[in-house]
Amino acid sequence: IVVPPLPGKAWQRQVPGFLRRDDGIFEDDFIEERRKGLEQFVNKVAGHPLAQNERSLHVFLQETTIDFDKYIPGKVRNS
C-alpha cells in the first residue's frame, strides 16, 4: 500500500538547533489548514481498497481509548 504523505507541520519546530518560536502554529488559520490536511489524509487512507476493511484502521478511527500496554503490532483483537 502506498501511503500518502502527512500534511506539513511547522518544519522549523522539528529541526534540532533551529530557533524555537511558535512559528504561528497556534494561530486559528494554521490549525484549520492542518485539520483539513489531516482529514484529507485519513480519507485517502480509509478509502484505499486494501486499507478500508482493515480492522486495525477501524479500531484506530473508532475506539475512544486504546490500551497500548496490551497492543501487539500486527494483531487486533475482535473484542
PDB file of N, CA, C and O in Angstrom, chain B, residues numbered from 101:
ATOM      1  N   ILE B 101       0.850  -1.176   0.000  1.00  0.00           N
ATOM      2  CA  ILE B 101       0.000   0.000   0.000  1.00  0.00           C
ATOM      3  C   ILE B 101       0.895   1.237   0.000  1.00  0.00           C
ATOM      4  O   ILE B 101       1.816   1.344   0.809  1.00  0.00           O
ATOM      5  N   VAL B 102       0.624   2.146  -0.888  1.00  0.00           N
ATOM      6  CA  VAL B 102       1.334   3.423  -0.898  1.00  0.00           C
ATOM      7  C   VAL B 102       0.547   4.385  -0.022  1.00  0.00           C
ATOM      8  O   VAL B 102      -0.605   4.710  -0.311  1.00  0.00           O
ATOM      9  N   VAL B 103       1.179   4.831   1.041  1.00  0.00           N
ATOM     10  CA  VAL B 103       0.523   5.736   1.993  1.00  0.00           C
ATOM     11  C   VAL B 103       0.858   7.168   1.594  1.00  0.00           C
ATOM     12  O   VAL B 103       2.029   7.499   1.410  1.00  0.00           O
ATOM     13  N   PRO B 104      -0.161   8.024   1.458  1.00  0.00           N
ATOM     14  CA  PRO B 104       0.122   9.420   1.112  1.00  0.00           C
ATOM     15  C   PRO B 104       0.879  10.106   2.239  1.00  0.00           C
ATOM     16  O   PRO B 104       0.748   9.719   3.401  1.00  0.00           O
ATOM     17  N   PRO B 105       1.668  11.120   1.907  1.00  0.00           N
ATOM     18  CA  PRO B 105       2.396  11.824   2.961  1.00  0.00           C
ATOM     19  C   PRO B 105       1.441  12.603   3.855  1.00  0.00           C
ATOM     20  O   PRO B 105       0.401  13.088   3.412  1.00  0.00           O
ATOM     21  N   LEU B 106       1.819  12.709   5.114  1.00  0.00           N
ATOM     22  CA  LEU B 106       1.051  13.543   6.037  1.00  0.00           C
ATOM     23  C   LEU B 106       1.182  14.997   5.606  1.00  0.00           C
ATOM     24  O   LEU B 106       2.198  15.380   5.026  1.00  0.00           O
ATOM     25  N   PRO B 107       0.169  15.810   5.880  1.00  0.00           N
ATOM     26  CA  PRO B 107       0.302  17.234   5.572  1.00  0.00           C
ATOM     27  C   PRO B 107       1.406  17.855   6.411  1.00  0.00           C
ATOM     28  O   PRO B 107       1.713  17.373   7.501  1.00  0.00           O
ATOM     29  N   GLY B 108       1.998  18.919   5.903  1.00  0.00           N
ATOM     30  CA  GLY B 108       3.143  19.536   6.552  1.00  0.00           C
ATOM     31  C   GLY B 108       2.857  20.107   7.925  1.00  0.00           C
ATOM     32  O   GLY B 108       1.758  20.581   8.212  1.00  0.00           O
ATOM     33  N   LYS B 109       3.867  20.047   8.754  1.00  0.00           N
ATOM     34  CA  LYS B 109       3.819  20.682  10.073  1.00  0.00           C
ATOM     35  C   LYS B 109       4.671  21.941   9.990  1.00  0.00           C
ATOM     36  O   LYS B 109       5.189  22.286   8.928  1.00  0.00           O
ATOM     37  N   ALA B 110       4.805  22.598  11.084  1.00  0.00           N
ATOM     38  CA  ALA B 110       5.742  23.711  11.154  1.00  0.00           C
ATOM     39  C   ALA B 110       7.137  23.089  11.223  1.00  0.00           C
ATOM     40  O   ALA B 110       7.627  22.775  12.308  1.00  0.00           O
ATOM     41  N   TRP B 111       7.771  22.912  10.071  1.00  0.00           N
ATOM     42  CA  TRP B 111       9.016  22.147   9.982  1.00  0.00           C
ATOM     43  C   TRP B 111      10.131  22.725  10.844  1.00  0.00           C
ATOM     44  O   TRP B 111      11.013  21.990  11.287  1.00  0.00           O
ATOM     45  N   GLN B 112      10.104  24.016  11.083  1.00  0.00           N
ATOM     46  CA  GLN B 112      11.156  24.616  11.896  1.00  0.00           C
ATOM     47  C   GLN B 112      11.176  24.044  13.305  1.00  0.00           C
ATOM     48  O   GLN B 112      12.227  24.000  13.945  1.00  0.00           O
ATOM     49  N   ARG B 113      10.013  23.604  13.794  1.00  0.00           N
ATOM     50  CA  ARG B 113       9.938  23.047  15.147  1.00  0.00           C
ATOM     51  C   ARG B 113      10.590  21.674  15.206  1.00  0.00           C
ATOM     52  O   ARG B 113      10.915  21.193  16.291  1.00  0.00           O
ATOM     53  N   GLN B 114      10.787  21.036  14.058  1.00  0.00           N
ATOM     54  CA  GLN B 114      11.320  19.683  14.029  1.00  0.00           C
ATOM     55  C   GLN B 114      12.824  19.644  13.800  1.00  0.00           C
ATOM     56  O   GLN B 114      13.443  18.593  13.970  1.00  0.00           O
ATOM     57  N   VAL B 115      13.421  20.763  13.419  1.00  0.00           N
ATOM     58  CA  VAL B 115      14.845  20.796  13.103  1.00  0.00           C
ATOM     59  C   VAL B 115      15.629  21.130  14.368  1.00  0.00           C
ATOM     60  O   VAL B 115      15.463  22.213  14.930  1.00  0.00           O
ATOM     61  N   PRO B 116      16.495  20.196  14.828  1.00  0.00           N
ATOM     62  CA  PRO B 116      17.286  20.467  16.035  1.00  0.00           C
ATOM     63  C   PRO B 116      18.162  21.706  15.853  1.00  0.00           C
ATOM     64  O   PRO B 116      18.757  21.907  14.795  1.00  0.00           O
ATOM     65  N   GLY B 117      18.231  22.511  16.869  1.00  0.00           N
ATOM     66  CA  GLY B 117      19.083  23.686  16.839  1.00  0.00           C
ATOM     67  C   GLY B 117      18.454  24.896  16.161  1.00  0.00           C
ATOM     68  O   GLY B 117      19.018  25.989  16.209  1.00  0.00           O
ATOM     69  N   PHE B 118      17.307  24.722  15.537  1.00  0.00           N
ATOM     70  CA  PHE B 118      16.646  25.851  14.884  1.00  0.00           C
ATOM     71  C   PHE B 118      16.058  26.747  15.968  1.00  0.00           C
ATOM     72  O   PHE B 118      15.657  26.269  17.029  1.00  0.00           O
ATOM     73  N   LEU B 119      16.010  28.032  15.701  1.00  0.00           N
ATOM     74  CA  LEU B 119      15.440  28.954  16.681  1.00  0.00           C
ATOM     75  C   LEU B 119      14.035  28.517  17.048  1.00  0.00           C
ATOM     76  O   LEU B 119      13.203  28.279  16.172  1.00  0.00           O
ATOM     77  N   ARG B 120      13.775  28.415  18.315  1.00  0.00           N
ATOM     78  CA  ARG B 120      12.469  27.948  18.784  1.00  0.00           C
ATOM     79  C   ARG B 120      11.507  29.126  18.914  1.00  0.00           C
ATOM     80  O   ARG B 120      11.658  29.989  19.779  1.00  0.00           O
ATOM     81  N   ARG B 121      10.532  29.131  18.042  1.00  0.00           N
ATOM     82  CA  ARG B 121       9.432  30.085  18.119  1.00  0.00           C
ATOM     83  C   ARG B 121       8.182  29.279  17.865  1.00  0.00           C
ATOM     84  O   ARG B 121       8.269  28.130  17.430  1.00  0.00           O
ATOM     85  N   ASP B 122       7.037  29.842  18.123  1.00  0.00           N
ATOM     86  CA  ASP B 122       5.819  29.078  17.834  1.00  0.00           C
ATOM     87  C   ASP B 122       5.524  29.053  16.340  1.00  0.00           C
ATOM     88  O   ASP B 122       4.731  28.227  15.888  1.00  0.00           O
ATOM     89  N   ASP B 123       6.145  29.942  15.561  1.00  0.00           N
ATOM     90  CA  ASP B 123       6.012  29.965  14.107  1.00  0.00           C
ATOM     91  C   ASP B 123       4.566  29.947  13.647  1.00  0.00           C
ATOM     92  O   ASP B 123       4.261  29.442  12.567  1.00  0.00           O
ATOM     93  N   GLY B 124       3.686  30.490  14.451  1.00  0.00           N
ATOM     94  CA  GLY B 124       2.291  30.598  14.061  1.00  0.00           C
ATOM     95  C   GLY B 124       1.490  29.327  14.167  1.00  0.00           C
ATOM     96  O   GLY B 124       0.362  29.267  13.678  1.00  0.00           O
ATOM     97  N   ILE B 125       2.050  28.292  14.803  1.00  0.00           N
ATOM     98  CA  ILE B 125       1.341  27.011  14.853  1.00  0.00           C
ATOM     99  C   ILE B 125       0.127  27.035  15.763  1.00  0.00           C
ATOM    100  O   ILE B 125      -0.664  26.092  15.759  1.00  0.00           O
ATOM    101  N   PHE B 126      -0.033  28.090  16.538  1.00  0.00           N
ATOM    102  CA  PHE B 126      -1.201  28.193  17.409  1.00  0.00           C
ATOM    103  C   PHE B 126      -2.256  29.145  16.841  1.00  0.00           C
ATOM    104  O   PHE B 126      -3.277  29.399  17.480  1.00  0.00           O
ATOM    105  N   GLU B 127      -2.006  29.662  15.654  1.00  0.00           N
ATOM    106  CA  GLU B 127      -2.971  30.559  15.021  1.00  0.00           C
ATOM    107  C   GLU B 127      -4.113  29.745  14.429  1.00  0.00           C
ATOM    108  O   GLU B 127      -3.915  28.632  13.942  1.00  0.00           O
ATOM    109  N   ASP B 128      -5.312  30.318  14.480  1.00  0.00           N
ATOM    110  CA  ASP B 128      -6.503  29.615  14.002  1.00  0.00           C
ATOM    111  C   ASP B 128      -6.382  29.167  12.549  1.00  0.00           C
ATOM    112  O   ASP B 128      -6.800  28.060  12.210  1.00  0.00           O
ATOM    113  N   ASP B 129      -5.816  30.007  11.690  1.00  0.00           N
ATOM    114  CA  ASP B 129      -5.691  29.649  10.271  1.00  0.00           C
ATOM    115  C   ASP B 129      -4.788  28.434  10.081  1.00  0.00           C
ATOM    116  O   ASP B 129      -5.103  27.533   9.303  1.00  0.00           O
ATOM    117  N   PHE B 130      -3.661  28.414  10.797  1.00  0.00           N
ATOM    118  CA  PHE B 130      -2.749  27.276  10.685  1.00  0.00           C
ATOM    119  C   PHE B 130      -3.425  26.004  11.177  1.00  0.00           C
ATOM    120  O   PHE B 130      -3.329  24.960  10.532  1.00  0.00           O
ATOM    121  N   ILE B 131      -4.102  26.084  12.305  1.00  0.00           N
ATOM    122  CA  ILE B 131      -4.769  24.914  12.882  1.00  0.00           C
ATOM    123  C   ILE B 131      -5.840  24.392  11.934  1.00  0.00           C
ATOM    124  O   ILE B 131      -5.965  23.181  11.749  1.00  0.00           O
ATOM    125  N   GLU B 132      -6.613  25.287  11.334  1.00  0.00           N
ATOM    126  CA  GLU B 132      -7.673  24.864  10.411  1.00  0.00           C
ATOM    127  C   GLU B 132      -7.089  24.213   9.152  1.00  0.00           C
ATOM    128  O   GLU B 132      -7.614  23.205   8.681  1.00  0.00           O
ATOM    129  N   GLU B 133      -6.016  24.776   8.607  1.00  0.00           N
ATOM    130  CA  GLU B 133      -5.381  24.172   7.427  1.00  0.00           C
ATOM    131  C   GLU B 133      -4.801  22.800   7.764  1.00  0.00           C
ATOM    132  O   GLU B 133      -4.909  21.865   6.970  1.00  0.00           O
ATOM    133  N   ARG B 134      -4.197  22.684   8.922  1.00  0.00           N
ATOM    134  CA  ARG B 134      -3.646  21.394   9.361  1.00  0.00           C
ATOM    135  C   ARG B 134      -4.772  20.372   9.544  1.00  0.00           C
ATOM    136  O   ARG B 134      -4.625  19.215   9.153  1.00  0.00           O
ATOM    137  N   ARG B 135      -5.885  20.790  10.133  1.00  0.00           N
ATOM    138  CA  ARG B 135      -7.029  19.898  10.331  1.00  0.00           C
ATOM    139  C   ARG B 135      -7.568  19.411   8.991  1.00  0.00           C
ATOM    140  O   ARG B 135      -7.857  18.225   8.831  1.00  0.00           O
ATOM    141  N   LYS B 136      -7.705  20.319   8.030  1.00  0.00           N
ATOM    142  CA  LYS B 136      -8.191  19.935   6.699  1.00  0.00           C
ATOM    143  C   LYS B 136      -7.237  18.939   6.041  1.00  0.00           C
ATOM    144  O   LYS B 136      -7.669  17.954   5.442  1.00  0.00           O
ATOM    145  N   GLY B 137      -5.950  19.204   6.156  1.00  0.00           N
ATOM    146  CA  GLY B 137      -4.959  18.303   5.575  1.00  0.00           C
ATOM    147  C   GLY B 137      -5.000  16.922   6.210  1.00  0.00           C
ATOM    148  O   GLY B 137      -4.905  15.914   5.511  1.00  0.00           O
ATOM    149  N   LEU B 138      -5.141  16.869   7.532  1.00  0.00           N
ATOM    150  CA  LEU B 138      -5.227  15.580   8.224  1.00  0.00           C
ATOM    151  C   LEU B 138      -6.503  14.840   7.852  1.00  0.00           C
ATOM    152  O   LEU B 138      -6.497  13.616   7.719  1.00  0.00           O
ATOM    153  N   GLU B 139      -7.599  15.578   7.682  1.00  0.00           N
ATOM    154  CA  GLU B 139      -8.860  14.956   7.264  1.00  0.00           C
ATOM    155  C   GLU B 139      -8.729  14.348   5.867  1.00  0.00           C
ATOM    156  O   GLU B 139      -9.204  13.239   5.626  1.00  0.00           O
ATOM    157  N   GLN B 140      -8.089  15.067   4.953  1.00  0.00           N
ATOM    158  CA  GLN B 140      -7.867  14.535   3.606  1.00  0.00           C
ATOM    159  C   GLN B 140      -6.985  13.290   3.659  1.00  0.00           C
ATOM    160  O   GLN B 140      -7.242  12.315   2.953  1.00  0.00           O
ATOM    161  N   PHE B 141      -5.947  13.322   4.494  1.00  0.00           N
ATOM    162  CA  PHE B 141      -5.051  12.177   4.641  1.00  0.00           C
ATOM    163  C   PHE B 141      -5.816  10.950   5.126  1.00  0.00           C
ATOM    164  O   PHE B 141      -5.693   9.870   4.548  1.00  0.00           O
ATOM    165  N   VAL B 142      -6.605  11.113   6.185  1.00  0.00           N
ATOM    166  CA  VAL B 142      -7.371   9.991   6.739  1.00  0.00           C
ATOM    167  C   VAL B 142      -8.365   9.469   5.707  1.00  0.00           C
ATOM    168  O   VAL B 142      -8.534   8.257   5.575  1.00  0.00           O
ATOM    169  N   ASN B 143      -9.020  10.359   4.977  1.00  0.00           N
ATOM    170  CA  ASN B 143      -9.969   9.931   3.953  1.00  0.00           C
ATOM    171  C   ASN B 143      -9.287   9.139   2.843  1.00  0.00           C
ATOM    172  O   ASN B 143      -9.850   8.161   2.352  1.00  0.00           O
ATOM    173  N   LYS B 144      -8.079   9.547   2.438  1.00  0.00           N
ATOM    174  CA  LYS B 144      -7.345   8.809   1.405  1.00  0.00           C
ATOM    175  C   LYS B 144      -6.968   7.420   1.901  1.00  0.00           C
ATOM    176  O   LYS B 144      -7.129   6.435   1.181  1.00  0.00           O
ATOM    177  N   VAL B 145      -6.469   7.341   3.126  1.00  0.00           N
ATOM    178  CA  VAL B 145      -6.082   6.038   3.681  1.00  0.00           C
ATOM    179  C   VAL B 145      -7.316   5.158   3.863  1.00  0.00           C
ATOM    180  O   VAL B 145      -7.316   3.996   3.457  1.00  0.00           O
ATOM    181  N   ALA B 146      -8.359   5.702   4.466  1.00  0.00           N
ATOM    182  CA  ALA B 146      -9.567   4.916   4.736  1.00  0.00           C
ATOM    183  C   ALA B 146     -10.290   4.511   3.454  1.00  0.00           C
ATOM    184  O   ALA B 146     -11.013   3.515   3.441  1.00  0.00           O
ATOM    185  N   GLY B 147     -10.103   5.266   2.387  1.00  0.00           N
ATOM    186  CA  GLY B 147     -10.755   4.946   1.126  1.00  0.00           C
ATOM    187  C   GLY B 147      -9.970   4.009   0.233  1.00  0.00           C
ATOM    188  O   GLY B 147     -10.464   3.602  -0.819  1.00  0.00           O
ATOM    189  N   HIS B 148      -8.754   3.657   0.632  1.00  0.00           N
ATOM    190  CA  HIS B 148      -7.930   2.761  -0.180  1.00  0.00           C
ATOM    191  C   HIS B 148      -8.525   1.359  -0.135  1.00  0.00           C
ATOM    192  O   HIS B 148      -8.861   0.868   0.943  1.00  0.00           O
ATOM    193  N   PRO B 149      -8.660   0.701  -1.299  1.00  0.00           N
ATOM    194  CA  PRO B 149      -9.293  -0.627  -1.338  1.00  0.00           C
ATOM    195  C   PRO B 149      -8.642  -1.664  -0.420  1.00  0.00           C
ATOM    196  O   PRO B 149      -9.336  -2.530   0.113  1.00  0.00           O
ATOM    197  N   LEU B 150      -7.333  -1.590  -0.230  1.00  0.00           N
ATOM    198  CA  LEU B 150      -6.661  -2.570   0.628  1.00  0.00           C
ATOM    199  C   LEU B 150      -6.711  -2.194   2.105  1.00  0.00           C
ATOM    200  O   LEU B 150      -6.532  -3.055   2.966  1.00  0.00           O
ATOM    201  N   ALA B 151      -6.949  -0.938   2.404  1.00  0.00           N
ATOM    202  CA  ALA B 151      -6.945  -0.494   3.801  1.00  0.00           C
ATOM    203  C   ALA B 151      -8.343  -0.368   4.391  1.00  0.00           C
ATOM    204  O   ALA B 151      -8.510  -0.472   5.606  1.00  0.00           O
ATOM    205  N   GLN B 152      -9.341  -0.148   3.555  1.00  0.00           N
ATOM    206  CA  GLN B 152     -10.664   0.199   4.081  1.00  0.00           C
ATOM    207  C   GLN B 152     -11.321  -0.899   4.899  1.00  0.00           C
ATOM    208  O   GLN B 152     -12.210  -0.608   5.700  1.00  0.00           O
ATOM    209  N   ASN B 153     -10.918  -2.140   4.727  1.00  0.00           N
ATOM    210  CA  ASN B 153     -11.503  -3.231   5.508  1.00  0.00           C
ATOM    211  C   ASN B 153     -10.583  -3.734   6.618  1.00  0.00           C
ATOM    212  O   ASN B 153     -10.875  -4.745   7.257  1.00  0.00           O
ATOM    213  N   GLU B 154      -9.491  -3.042   6.846  1.00  0.00           N
ATOM    214  CA  GLU B 154      -8.542  -3.445   7.884  1.00  0.00           C
ATOM    215  C   GLU B 154      -9.106  -3.138   9.267  1.00  0.00           C
ATOM    216  O   GLU B 154      -9.469  -2.001   9.567  1.00  0.00           O
ATOM    217  N   ARG B 155      -9.171  -4.157  10.091  1.00  0.00           N
ATOM    218  CA  ARG B 155      -9.698  -3.993  11.455  1.00  0.00           C
ATOM    219  C   ARG B 155      -8.873  -2.975  12.248  1.00  0.00           C
ATOM    220  O   ARG B 155      -9.430  -2.184  13.009  1.00  0.00           O
ATOM    221  N   SER B 156      -7.565  -2.994  12.072  1.00  0.00           N
ATOM    222  CA  SER B 156      -6.713  -2.066  12.830  1.00  0.00           C
ATOM    223  C   SER B 156      -7.034  -0.612  12.488  1.00  0.00           C
ATOM    224  O   SER B 156      -6.974   0.250  13.365  1.00  0.00           O
ATOM    225  N   LEU B 157      -7.370  -0.327  11.239  1.00  0.00           N
ATOM    226  CA  LEU B 157      -7.750   1.033  10.858  1.00  0.00           C
ATOM    227  C   LEU B 157      -9.067   1.419  11.523  1.00  0.00           C
ATOM    228  O   LEU B 157      -9.213   2.535  12.021  1.00  0.00           O
ATOM    229  N   HIS B 158     -10.021   0.495  11.530  1.00  0.00           N
ATOM    230  CA  HIS B 158     -11.311   0.764  12.173  1.00  0.00           C
ATOM    231  C   HIS B 158     -11.136   1.002  13.676  1.00  0.00           C
ATOM    232  O   HIS B 158     -11.767   1.894  14.242  1.00  0.00           O
ATOM    233  N   VAL B 159     -10.286   0.210  14.312  1.00  0.00           N
ATOM    234  CA  VAL B 159     -10.023   0.397  15.745  1.00  0.00           C
ATOM    235  C   VAL B 159      -9.420   1.778  15.976  1.00  0.00           C
ATOM    236  O   VAL B 159      -9.855   2.509  16.866  1.00  0.00           O
ATOM    237  N   PHE B 160      -8.422   2.135  15.178  1.00  0.00           N
ATOM    238  CA  PHE B 160      -7.757   3.430  15.326  1.00  0.00           C
ATOM    239  C   PHE B 160      -8.743   4.585  15.175  1.00  0.00           C
ATOM    240  O   PHE B 160      -8.679   5.560  15.923  1.00  0.00           O
ATOM    241  N   LEU B 161      -9.653   4.477  14.211  1.00  0.00           N
ATOM    242  CA  LEU B 161     -10.574   5.575  13.930  1.00  0.00           C
ATOM    243  C   LEU B 161     -11.782   5.618  14.860  1.00  0.00           C
ATOM    244  O   LEU B 161     -12.379   6.679  15.042  1.00  0.00           O
ATOM    245  N   GLN B 162     -12.153   4.479  15.454  1.00  0.00           N
ATOM    246  CA  GLN B 162     -13.406   4.431  16.194  1.00  0.00           C
ATOM    247  C   GLN B 162     -13.272   4.288  17.706  1.00  0.00           C
ATOM    248  O   GLN B 162     -14.152   4.735  18.440  1.00  0.00           O
ATOM    249  N   GLU B 163     -12.205   3.683  18.183  1.00  0.00           N
ATOM    250  CA  GLU B 163     -12.072   3.473  19.625  1.00  0.00           C
ATOM    251  C   GLU B 163     -11.762   4.787  20.326  1.00  0.00           C
ATOM    252  O   GLU B 163     -10.967   5.591  19.838  1.00  0.00           O
ATOM    253  N   THR B 164     -12.389   4.996  21.465  1.00  0.00           N
ATOM    254  CA  THR B 164     -12.115   6.213  22.225  1.00  0.00           C
ATOM    255  C   THR B 164     -10.839   6.086  23.051  1.00  0.00           C
ATOM    256  O   THR B 164     -10.168   7.083  23.317  1.00  0.00           O
ATOM    257  N   THR B 165     -10.504   4.861  23.456  1.00  0.00           N
ATOM    258  CA  THR B 165      -9.251   4.620  24.171  1.00  0.00           C
ATOM    259  C   THR B 165      -8.611   3.353  23.625  1.00  0.00           C
ATOM    260  O   THR B 165      -9.300   2.393  23.282  1.00  0.00           O
ATOM    261  N   ILE B 166      -7.304   3.363  23.549  1.00  0.00           N
ATOM    262  CA  ILE B 166      -6.545   2.191  23.107  1.00  0.00           C
ATOM    263  C   ILE B 166      -5.515   1.898  24.185  1.00  0.00           C
ATOM    264  O   ILE B 166      -4.728   2.770  24.552  1.00  0.00           O
ATOM    265  N   ASP B 167      -5.518   0.672  24.691  1.00  0.00           N
ATOM    266  CA  ASP B 167      -4.569   0.269  25.728  1.00  0.00           C
ATOM    267  C   ASP B 167      -3.269  -0.164  25.051  1.00  0.00           C
ATOM    268  O   ASP B 167      -3.145  -1.311  24.620  1.00  0.00           O
ATOM    269  N   PHE B 168      -2.307   0.745  24.958  1.00  0.00           N
ATOM    270  CA  PHE B 168      -1.063   0.456  24.258  1.00  0.00           C
ATOM    271  C   PHE B 168      -0.179  -0.528  25.018  1.00  0.00           C
ATOM    272  O   PHE B 168       0.750  -1.092  24.440  1.00  0.00           O
ATOM    273  N   ASP B 169      -0.455  -0.744  26.316  1.00  0.00           N
ATOM    274  CA  ASP B 169       0.299  -1.752  27.062  1.00  0.00           C
ATOM    275  C   ASP B 169      -0.044  -3.153  26.571  1.00  0.00           C
ATOM    276  O   ASP B 169       0.783  -4.061  26.655  1.00  0.00           O
ATOM    277  N   LYS B 170      -1.258  -3.333  26.058  1.00  0.00           N
ATOM    278  CA  LYS B 170      -1.694  -4.634  25.555  1.00  0.00           C
ATOM    279  C   LYS B 170      -1.584  -4.732  24.035  1.00  0.00           C
ATOM    280  O   LYS B 170      -1.879  -5.778  23.457  1.00  0.00           O
ATOM    281  N   TYR B 171      -1.162  -3.652  23.392  1.00  0.00           N
ATOM    282  CA  TYR B 171      -1.078  -3.616  21.932  1.00  0.00           C
ATOM    283  C   TYR B 171       0.068  -4.492  21.441  1.00  0.00           C
ATOM    284  O   TYR B 171       1.188  -4.407  21.945  1.00  0.00           O
ATOM    285  N   ILE B 172      -0.221  -5.323  20.465  1.00  0.00           N
ATOM    286  CA  ILE B 172       0.797  -6.148  19.817  1.00  0.00           C
ATOM    287  C   ILE B 172       0.771  -5.796  18.337  1.00  0.00           C
ATOM    288  O   ILE B 172      -0.246  -6.013  17.678  1.00  0.00           O
ATOM    289  N   PRO B 173       1.865  -5.255  17.792  1.00  0.00           N
ATOM    290  CA  PRO B 173       1.872  -4.883  16.376  1.00  0.00           C
ATOM    291  C   PRO B 173       1.459  -6.055  15.487  1.00  0.00           C
ATOM    292  O   PRO B 173       1.953  -7.171  15.644  1.00  0.00           O
ATOM    293  N   GLY B 174       0.554  -5.787  14.560  1.00  0.00           N
ATOM    294  CA  GLY B 174       0.101  -6.811  13.624  1.00  0.00           C
ATOM    295  C   GLY B 174      -1.059  -7.643  14.123  1.00  0.00           C
ATOM    296  O   GLY B 174      -1.585  -8.468  13.375  1.00  0.00           O
ATOM    297  N   LYS B 175      -1.477  -7.451  15.372  1.00  0.00           N
ATOM    298  CA  LYS B 175      -2.586  -8.233  15.914  1.00  0.00           C
ATOM    299  C   LYS B 175      -3.636  -7.306  16.505  1.00  0.00           C
ATOM    300  O   LYS B 175      -3.326  -6.412  17.292  1.00  0.00           O
ATOM    301  N   VAL B 176      -4.882  -7.534  16.111  1.00  0.00           N
ATOM    302  CA  VAL B 176      -6.004  -6.760  16.638  1.00  0.00           C
ATOM    303  C   VAL B 176      -7.032  -7.748  17.137  1.00  0.00           C
ATOM    304  O   VAL B 176      -7.460  -8.640  16.405  1.00  0.00           O
ATOM    305  N   ARG B 177      -7.425  -7.586  18.383  1.00  0.00           N
ATOM    306  CA  ARG B 177      -8.438  -8.482  18.951  1.00  0.00           C
ATOM    307  C   ARG B 177      -9.818  -8.067  18.477  1.00  0.00           C
ATOM    308  O   ARG B 177     -10.066  -6.890  18.215  1.00  0.00           O
ATOM    309  N   ASN B 178     -10.704  -9.023  18.369  1.00  0.00           N
ATOM    310  CA  ASN B 178     -12.065  -8.748  17.928  1.00  0.00           C
ATOM    311  C   ASN B 178     -13.006  -8.451  19.078  1.00  0.00           C
ATOM    312  O   ASN B 178     -14.219  -8.406  18.873  1.00  0.00           O
ATOM    313  N   SER B 179     -12.495  -8.250  20.266  1.00  0.00           N
ATOM    314  CA  SER B 179     -13.360  -7.988  21.426  1.00  0.00           C
ATOM    315  C   SER B 179     -13.745  -6.541  21.517  1.00  0.00           C
ATOM    316  O   SER B 179     -14.468  -6.151  22.434  1.00  0.00           O
TER     317      SER B 179
END
